[in-house]
Amino acid sequence: MKYNLLGQLGPEGEINEDAPQGGPYVFDNPPGQGTNPGIGAPAPENTAGGEGGESVVGNVGGDDFFDKLNNALNSFSQPDPVDIPEFVPTPNQIESLVPWLAGKGDLLQVYTDSYIETGSGDFAIAAVRQSESYPTYYPGITRDDGSIRMTETQYEATREGYFRILLENDLNPTVFDGLGKMAAMVAGDVSVSEFKTRVEQARAAFVDNPLAQEIKNYYSENFEIDLSDSAVFAAALDPDMSIAILSNQIDQAEIGAEAALRNLDLNTTQAQRLLQAGITQQGASRLFARGADTIGTLNRLSRIQNRDVSFNVDDVIQSQVFQDPQSIREQNLLIQQQQSGSSPILGAARTQSGAVAGLEEA
């Protein structure tokens, strides 16, 4: 056993980790005796133990001692290295960052691939803006020099503003959009407030102005179609709209004719709603064929049950096209009452949602 500078005993050459300042155990004597100078005293230049003539200067006061001391101290402050796995976001996590890209072709996938590769949202959105399909979903947003007029979220907000103004004036925004007018307004830096001003001016000039009647007379004389104020208004905003408006009026007339064949009275508002719901002339033919039978049966049941309720084409549209819960409930109530109180029982063919799709004897 040997002494260190603090007078502690230990295995030769080792250091007490609890008191590293004492240095290694290399002395035969306690501090102040023999060659052990103790803490704070200059290290003597004699041999260890006085025998053998081997110098301990290099072990006590030299670089070797301080190297061992530093190593001992550093061993307490250095944690073991830990391998941290690389974070790879999931597609759902990435979609939450850019929800406006969802449902727009491959734009979200382009963003995801670039984000995973670079780890940068800025690089990812730049890759999206350079993709081939970007102009398809954001027409008009890019300037000739490649810069963008607004961010994608600002673009969506601007389009919503255009749509809202048109709807508030009883105009179909999808017609304008289909002709590229929305994109043209974005490319022309037309703000929502400026577009609202244009619409208000057009309404004042071509709807509220008595001259609007002359425009309607022209369409009536040349195309044998009586245009509504809204149709004239749309044509005044953009002359290219007239063809789309006439086409829409013809589509309404075709659906109305299918209703008339079954002695059903369909107004233009109902016809327009059916068009917006995707009902074509062929679909209207099937709808009104079932609907005429349903209306007749429901009205007969209402009379049998002494109910002061009558049904018409609007009830069929509400229940079979728009799946209106109130209309479905009222019709099912009559059927259930009949089933519980008479025989033969009248059964109802229903859609998956429960809407009446025709009545027949069960």
Residue, then its C-alpha position, 0 to 999 in steps of 0.5 A: m500500500k502507498y500514500n497519496l498527497l492527502g496521507q490516504l493509503g491505497p493501491e500503488g499507482e491508483i487515485n482515490e476517485d472521491a478525492p482526486q486532488g490527493g493524486p496517485y498512491v506513490f509515496d512510502n510515507p505520509p505527507g511531510q515525511g520522506t519524499n511526500p510533500g503533501i498538498g500545497a508543498p513543492a514536490p521534492e526531487n528525490t526518489a520514491g522511498g529513498e531507495g532505488g533512485e527512481s524519480v517521482v517528479g513526473n508522477v507527482g508534479g509533472d504533466d502525467f499527474f495532471d493528465k491523470l487528474n484531468n481524466a479522473l475529473n472529466s470521467f464524472s462529467q461526460p455521460d455515455p453517448v446515446d444514439i438518437p434515432e432520426f425523426v421521420p414524420t408521417p404523411n398525416q403529420i406532414e398533411s397537418l402542416v399544409p392541409w390546403l394541399a390535400g386533395k390536389g393531385d400529387l401536390l401533397q406527395v411532392y411536399t412530403d417527399s421534399y420535406i423528408e429529403t431536406g427537413s425544410g418546409d421552405f424547400a418543400i413548398a418551393a418544390v410544390r410551386q415548381s411542380e407541373s400540376y401546381p398551375t392546375y390547382y392554383p391558376g393565376i397565382t404565378r407571375d411571369d418571372g416565377s414569383i407568386r402573387m400570394t401564398e396558397t392560403q391567401y389564394e384560397a381565401t381570395r377564391e372564397g371571397y369571389f364565390r361568396i360575392l357571387l352567391e350573395n347575388d344569386l349567381n352560380p360561381t362554378v360557371f365563372d370558375g369553369l370559364g377561367k374567370m376566377a384565375a383571370m381575376v387572380a392574375g389581374d390582381v383583382s382583390v375581393s373588395e374590388f370585385k365586390t365593387r364591380v359586381e355592385q356597379a354591374r347590378a346597378a347598371f344592368v339589373d336595377n336599371p330599366l334598360a335591363q329589360e331590353i337585354k332580356n327582350y333580346y335573348s327572348e326574341n333570339f333564343e326563345i328563352d326568358l332570362s332571369d335578372s340574375a342571368v342578365f346580371a351575369a352576362a353583364l359582368d362578362p359577355d362570355m357568360s351568355i353561352a353558359i347561362l343559355s346552356n343552364q337554362i336549357d338544362q333546367a327546361e329539360i328537367g322540367a319537361e321530365a317532371a311535366l310528363r308525370n304531371l308534376d309541377l317543377n319550378t326553376t328553383q327546384a330545377q336548378r337545385l337538381l342540376q347543382a346536385g348532379i341530376t341529369q335529364q336521364g336521372a330526372s326521368r327515373l326520379f320523377a317516374r318513382g316520385a309520381d307513384t310515391i306522391g300518389t300513394l302518400n297522398r292516398l294514405s294521408r286521406i285514409q288516415n285523416r291527416d291534413v297533409s299533402f305531398n308534392v314534388d318538393d317532398v320527393i326531391q327533399s327525401q330522395v335527392f337531398q336525404d332530408p331527415q324531416s321529409i323521410r320521417e314524415q313519409n315513413l310515419l304514414i307507411q308505418q301507420q298503414q302497416s300496423g293498421s291494415s292488410p294487405i300492407l303497403g311496403a316502401a322501397r327505401t334507399q340505404s339512408g331510409a328515404v322512400a324510393g317507391l311504394e308497393e304492396a308487401 
